[in-house]
Amino acid sequence: MTLRYLLQKEFIQIRRNPFLPRLIILFPILIMCVMPWVMNLEVKHIAVDVVDNDRSTRSQQLVQSIAVSKYFSFHGQPSTYTEALRDIERSQADIVLVIPHGYSRDLTLGRKPQLLIAANAVNGTKGAIGSVYLTRLVTASTFPLASIRSEVSTLFLHNQHFDFKLFMIPALLAIVMMMMTGYLPTLNIVGEKEAGTIEQINVTPVKKSTFILAKLLPYWLIALFIITACLALSWLIYGITPAGSVALVYLLSMLLAVFFSSLGLIISNYSDTMQQAVFVMWFFVMILMLLSGLFTPIRSMPTAAYLTTYINPVSYFIEAMRTVFIRGGNFSSIAHQVLALSLIGLFMSGWAVLSYKKNH
């Protein structure tokens, strides 16, 4: 009965807050409608200058291949390599391709002409990946017979259409859960501390565990709403649905919600002001997010950073969610991640209860 009234109090507080109901509804909608389009790690629109010293039909065919590629933006054909380098220095071009004299003649005689590719290294990622793209295009255009002989037949079992949104939606689910189930409980407790209303709870015989559960349950229900809304928007807007069981998606999301809501309560228990709680929460959220493999593969991290993923619940969530969402994995495929998330969540929940000081 006590839990019922405490839950009623929490929902009344949320409803009377002029900001929270709008945030709970609008935040996941904006994230799912906007972020899958902009969070794309594919490198495109690489500006290319071509210095064509051959001026033959074959060299112009190569230029046209670059111009029609979806990865390149054909900037122009400077007359000399020096002029092309000036375009790079002015950031008007990212890559320069130099076609030598005798390019067409060498191809006719069965020789392999040497082409020069110069990339702007200021933006290292764009220059390096753009050079690889251009090298493959030049090789396929220059030596079509050799490329056919060495072609490898590849069968893509997952994400066959190379839709990057399918890869990013599980990551966006993690971001939404971090923000909504982590920050809201933190600000709730600290807000009551600053207003002095929490003192009225402290003088009642309400158990610590009951009070903490009353604080967590509303945000777990909010997490269910958020996941449902995100999955519905993913289906309605992008036509993307989980390849695996939706129940596993909910299970993983709720385990992550338990961790972040508990973390939020722990931070609020040790914080006296809302500003302090926001900065501490932001500190942990950024570390957990950047070291989780959310945007980059964790195997590319240094060894010391990679070892932190063993205690990072977001890393387990991302790995398991992509297994279910993209590969269609079953429970046995993610049993290790579910166990890790459960243990971390139980530990944090216990810490949240123990760290709460009922009598000040």
C-alpha positions as CSV (number, residue, x, y, z in Angstrom):
1,M,0.0,0.0,0.0
2,T,2.9,2.4,0.8
3,L,4.5,1.7,-2.5
4,R,1.2,2.5,-4.3
5,Y,1.0,6.0,-2.8
6,L,4.7,6.7,-3.4
7,L,4.2,5.7,-7.1
8,Q,1.2,7.9,-7.3
9,K,3.3,10.8,-5.9
10,E,5.9,10.2,-8.5
11,F,3.5,10.2,-11.4
12,I,1.8,13.4,-10.1
13,Q,5.2,15.1,-9.9
14,I,6.0,14.1,-13.5
15,R,2.6,15.2,-14.8
16,R,2.8,18.6,-13.0
17,N,6.3,19.3,-14.3
18,P,5.9,21.5,-17.4
19,F,9.0,20.1,-19.1
20,L,9.2,16.4,-18.4
21,P,6.1,15.1,-20.2
22,R,7.2,16.9,-23.4
23,L,10.8,15.6,-23.0
24,I,9.6,12.0,-22.6
25,I,7.5,12.2,-25.8
26,L,9.5,14.5,-28.0
27,F,13.1,13.3,-27.3
28,P,12.7,9.7,-28.7
29,I,10.7,11.0,-31.6
30,L,13.3,13.6,-32.6
31,I,16.2,11.1,-32.1
32,M,14.6,8.5,-34.3
33,C,13.5,10.9,-37.0
34,V,16.7,12.9,-37.3
35,M,19.7,11.0,-36.1
36,P,19.6,7.9,-38.4
37,W,20.0,10.3,-41.3
38,V,22.9,12.3,-39.9
39,M,24.8,9.6,-37.9
40,N,26.4,8.0,-41.0
41,L,30.0,7.0,-40.9
42,E,30.1,6.4,-44.7
43,V,32.6,8.8,-46.4
44,K,30.9,10.5,-49.3
45,H,31.1,13.7,-51.4
46,I,34.9,13.5,-51.7
47,A,36.0,16.3,-53.9
48,V,38.4,15.1,-56.6
49,D,40.6,17.0,-59.0
50,V,41.8,15.1,-62.1
51,V,45.0,16.2,-64.0
52,D,44.6,14.5,-67.3
53,N,48.0,14.6,-69.1
54,D,46.9,12.0,-71.7
55,R,43.7,13.6,-73.1
56,S,42.6,10.4,-74.7
57,T,39.3,8.6,-74.9
58,R,40.4,6.0,-72.3
59,S,41.4,8.7,-69.8
60,Q,38.2,10.6,-70.3
61,Q,36.3,7.4,-69.6
62,L,38.1,7.2,-66.3
63,V,37.2,10.8,-65.5
64,Q,33.6,10.0,-66.3
65,S,33.7,7.0,-63.9
66,I,34.8,9.3,-61.1
67,A,32.2,11.9,-62.0
68,V,29.2,9.5,-61.8
69,S,30.4,7.7,-58.6
70,K,28.2,8.3,-55.5
71,Y,31.2,8.7,-53.3
72,F,33.0,11.4,-55.3
73,S,32.2,15.0,-56.2
74,F,34.1,15.9,-59.4
75,H,35.6,19.3,-58.7
76,G,37.4,19.9,-62.0
77,Q,40.4,19.2,-64.3
78,P,43.3,21.6,-63.5
79,S,45.9,21.7,-66.2
80,T,48.9,21.0,-63.9
81,Y,49.5,19.1,-60.7
82,T,50.6,22.3,-59.0
83,E,47.2,23.9,-59.6
84,A,45.5,20.9,-58.2
85,L,47.6,21.1,-55.1
86,R,46.5,24.7,-54.6
87,D,42.9,23.4,-54.6
88,I,43.9,21.0,-51.8
89,E,45.6,23.8,-49.8
90,R,42.4,25.9,-50.2
91,S,40.3,22.9,-49.0
92,Q,38.5,22.9,-52.4
93,A,39.6,19.4,-53.2
94,D,40.3,16.3,-51.1
95,I,42.1,14.1,-53.6
96,V,44.1,14.7,-56.8
97,L,44.4,12.0,-59.5
98,V,47.1,12.5,-62.1
99,I,46.8,10.5,-65.3
100,P,50.2,10.3,-67.0
101,H,51.1,10.8,-70.7
102,G,50.8,7.6,-72.7
103,Y,48.1,6.2,-70.4
104,S,45.9,4.9,-73.3
105,R,48.9,3.7,-75.3
106,D,50.2,1.7,-72.3
107,L,46.8,0.0,-71.8
108,T,46.7,-0.9,-75.5
109,L,50.2,-2.4,-75.4
110,G,49.3,-4.4,-72.2
111,R,51.4,-2.4,-69.9
112,K,50.4,-1.1,-66.5
113,P,50.5,2.7,-66.4
114,Q,51.4,4.4,-63.1
115,L,48.8,6.9,-61.9
116,L,49.4,9.3,-59.0
117,I,46.9,9.8,-56.2
118,A,47.5,12.6,-53.7
119,A,45.2,13.1,-50.7
120,N,44.6,15.9,-48.3
121,A,45.8,14.5,-44.9
122,V,44.3,17.3,-42.8
123,N,41.1,15.3,-42.6
124,G,42.9,11.9,-42.3
125,T,39.8,9.7,-42.3
126,K,38.4,11.3,-45.5
127,G,41.8,11.3,-47.2
128,A,42.6,7.7,-46.4
129,I,39.2,6.2,-47.1
130,G,38.8,8.4,-50.2
131,S,42.2,7.2,-51.5
132,V,41.1,3.6,-51.1
133,Y,37.8,4.2,-52.9
134,L,39.6,6.0,-55.8
135,T,42.3,3.2,-56.0
136,R,39.6,0.6,-56.4
137,L,37.7,2.6,-59.0
138,V,40.9,3.3,-61.0
139,T,41.9,-0.4,-60.8
140,A,38.5,-1.6,-62.0
141,S,38.4,1.0,-64.8
142,T,42.1,0.5,-65.9
143,F,42.4,-3.3,-65.6
144,P,38.8,-4.6,-66.1
145,L,39.9,-8.1,-67.2
146,A,42.3,-8.5,-64.3
147,S,39.7,-7.3,-61.8
148,I,37.2,-9.8,-63.2
149,R,39.7,-12.7,-62.8
150,S,40.5,-11.8,-59.2
151,E,36.9,-11.0,-58.3
152,V,35.7,-12.7,-55.1
153,S,32.1,-13.8,-54.8
154,T,30.7,-12.4,-51.6
155,L,27.4,-13.2,-50.0
156,F,26.1,-10.7,-47.4
157,L,24.0,-12.5,-44.8
158,H,23.1,-9.3,-42.9
159,N,22.2,-5.8,-44.0
160,Q,22.4,-6.8,-47.6
161,H,21.4,-3.3,-48.8
162,F,24.2,-1.6,-46.9
163,D,21.7,0.6,-45.1
164,F,23.7,2.3,-42.4
165,K,20.5,3.2,-40.5
166,L,20.1,-0.5,-39.6
167,F,23.5,-0.3,-37.9
168,M,22.8,2.9,-36.0
169,I,19.3,2.4,-34.7
170,P,20.5,0.0,-31.9
171,A,23.0,2.6,-31.0
172,L,20.4,5.3,-30.8
173,L,18.3,3.1,-28.6
174,A,21.2,3.0,-26.2
175,I,21.6,6.8,-26.3
176,V,17.9,7.3,-25.6
177,M,18.0,4.9,-22.7
178,M,21.0,6.6,-21.2
179,M,19.5,10.0,-21.4
180,M,16.0,9.2,-20.3
181,T,16.5,6.6,-17.6
182,G,19.8,8.0,-16.3
183,Y,19.2,11.8,-16.1
184,L,15.6,11.9,-15.1
185,P,15.9,9.9,-11.8
186,T,19.0,11.9,-11.0
187,L,17.3,15.2,-11.4
188,N,14.2,14.0,-9.6
189,I,16.0,13.2,-6.4
190,V,18.3,16.2,-6.4
191,G,15.3,18.4,-7.2
192,E,13.5,17.2,-4.2
193,K,16.7,17.7,-2.1
194,E,16.9,21.4,-3.2
195,A,13.1,21.9,-2.6
196,G,13.3,20.3,0.8
197,T,10.4,17.9,0.1
198,I,12.6,14.8,0.6
199,E,12.9,15.6,4.2
200,Q,9.3,14.7,4.7
201,I,10.0,11.2,3.4
202,N,13.0,10.9,5.7
203,V,10.9,11.3,8.8
204,T,8.4,8.6,7.8
205,P,8.8,4.9,8.5
206,V,9.1,4.1,4.8
207,K,11.8,1.6,4.1
208,K,14.8,2.7,2.0
209,S,14.2,-0.2,-0.5
210,T,10.5,0.8,-0.9
211,F,11.4,4.4,-1.5
212,I,14.1,3.6,-4.0
213,L,11.8,1.1,-5.8
214,A,9.1,3.9,-6.0
215,K,11.7,6.1,-7.6
216,L,12.8,3.5,-10.2
217,L,9.5,2.0,-11.3
218,P,8.1,5.1,-13.1
219,Y,11.3,5.4,-15.1
220,W,11.2,1.7,-16.0
221,L,7.7,2.2,-17.3
222,I,9.0,5.3,-19.2
223,A,11.7,3.1,-20.7
224,L,9.0,0.6,-21.9
225,F,7.2,3.5,-23.6
226,I,10.4,4.8,-25.2
227,I,11.4,1.4,-26.6
228,T,7.9,0.9,-28.0
229,A,7.9,4.4,-29.6
230,C,11.4,3.9,-31.1
231,L,10.6,0.5,-32.6
232,A,7.3,1.9,-34.0
233,L,9.1,4.9,-35.6
234,S,11.8,2.6,-36.9
235,W,9.2,0.5,-38.7
236,L,7.0,3.4,-39.9
237,I,9.7,5.8,-41.1
238,Y,12.5,3.4,-42.3
239,G,10.8,0.1,-42.7
240,I,13.3,-1.4,-40.3
241,T,12.2,-4.1,-37.8
242,P,14.3,-6.3,-35.5
243,A,15.5,-9.5,-37.3
244,G,15.3,-11.3,-34.0
245,S,12.7,-11.5,-31.2
246,V,11.2,-8.2,-30.0
247,A,11.0,-9.7,-26.5
248,L,14.8,-9.8,-26.4
249,V,15.0,-6.2,-27.4
250,Y,12.7,-5.3,-24.5
251,L,14.7,-7.5,-22.1
252,L,18.0,-5.9,-23.1
253,S,16.5,-2.4,-22.9
254,M,15.1,-3.0,-19.4
255,L,18.4,-4.4,-18.1
256,L,20.1,-1.2,-19.4
257,A,17.4,0.9,-17.8
258,V,17.9,-0.8,-14.4
259,F,21.6,0.1,-14.6
260,F,21.2,3.7,-15.6
261,S,18.4,4.5,-13.2
262,S,20.4,3.0,-10.4
263,L,23.4,5.0,-11.5
264,G,21.3,8.1,-11.5
265,L,20.1,7.4,-8.0
266,I,23.6,6.8,-6.7
267,I,24.9,10.0,-8.2
268,S,21.9,11.9,-6.7
269,N,22.6,10.4,-3.3
270,Y,26.0,11.8,-3.3
271,S,25.1,15.2,-4.9
272,D,23.7,18.2,-3.1
273,T,22.8,20.4,-6.1
274,M,21.3,19.8,-9.5
275,Q,24.4,21.3,-11.2
276,Q,26.7,18.9,-9.5
277,A,24.5,15.9,-10.4
278,V,24.3,16.9,-14.0
279,F,28.0,17.3,-14.4
280,V,28.8,14.0,-12.7
281,M,26.2,12.1,-14.7
282,W,27.5,13.7,-17.9
283,F,31.0,12.6,-17.0
284,F,30.0,8.9,-16.6
285,V,27.6,8.9,-19.6
286,M,30.3,10.2,-21.9
287,I,32.9,7.7,-20.7
288,L,30.5,4.8,-21.0
289,M,29.3,5.9,-24.4
290,L,32.7,6.5,-26.0
291,L,34.3,3.3,-24.6
292,S,31.3,1.1,-25.6
293,G,31.8,0.5,-29.3
294,L,28.8,2.7,-29.9
295,F,30.3,4.3,-33.0
296,T,33.7,2.6,-33.5
297,P,34.7,-1.1,-33.2
298,I,36.0,-1.8,-29.7
299,R,38.8,-4.1,-31.1
300,S,40.5,-1.0,-32.6
301,M,40.9,0.5,-29.1
302,P,44.2,0.4,-27.3
303,T,44.5,-2.6,-24.9
304,A,43.9,-0.6,-21.8
305,A,40.8,1.0,-23.2
306,Y,39.5,-2.3,-24.5
307,L,39.8,-4.0,-21.1
308,T,37.3,-1.4,-19.7
309,T,34.6,-2.9,-22.0
310,Y,34.4,-5.9,-19.7
311,I,32.8,-3.7,-17.0
312,N,30.9,-1.4,-19.4
313,P,27.2,-2.3,-19.5
314,V,26.7,-0.2,-22.7
315,S,29.2,-2.3,-24.5
316,Y,27.3,-5.5,-23.6
317,F,24.0,-3.8,-24.6
318,I,25.3,-2.7,-28.0
319,E,26.8,-6.1,-28.9
320,A,23.7,-8.0,-27.8
321,M,21.2,-5.5,-29.4
322,R,23.0,-5.6,-32.8
323,T,23.1,-9.4,-32.6
324,V,19.3,-9.5,-32.1
325,F,18.4,-6.5,-34.2
326,I,20.6,-7.2,-37.2
327,R,21.6,-10.8,-37.2
328,G,18.4,-12.2,-35.7
329,G,20.2,-13.9,-32.8
330,N,18.2,-15.9,-30.2
331,F,18.6,-15.9,-26.4
332,S,21.6,-18.4,-26.5
333,S,23.4,-15.9,-28.7
334,I,23.2,-13.2,-26.1
335,A,23.2,-15.2,-22.9
336,H,26.7,-13.9,-21.9
337,Q,25.6,-10.3,-22.4
338,V,22.3,-10.8,-20.5
339,L,24.1,-12.3,-17.6
340,A,26.7,-9.5,-17.5
341,L,23.9,-6.8,-17.7
342,S,21.9,-8.6,-15.0
343,L,24.9,-8.8,-12.6
344,I,25.9,-5.2,-13.1
345,G,22.3,-4.0,-12.7
346,L,21.9,-6.0,-9.4
347,F,25.1,-4.5,-8.1
348,M,24.2,-1.0,-9.0
349,S,20.6,-1.4,-7.5
350,G,22.1,-2.7,-4.3
351,W,24.5,0.2,-4.2
352,A,21.6,2.7,-4.8
353,V,19.7,1.3,-1.8
354,L,22.7,1.2,0.5
355,S,24.0,4.7,-0.5
356,Y,20.7,6.4,0.3
357,K,20.9,8.1,3.6
358,K,17.3,8.2,5.0
359,N,18.1,10.2,8.1
360,H,20.1,13.4,7.5
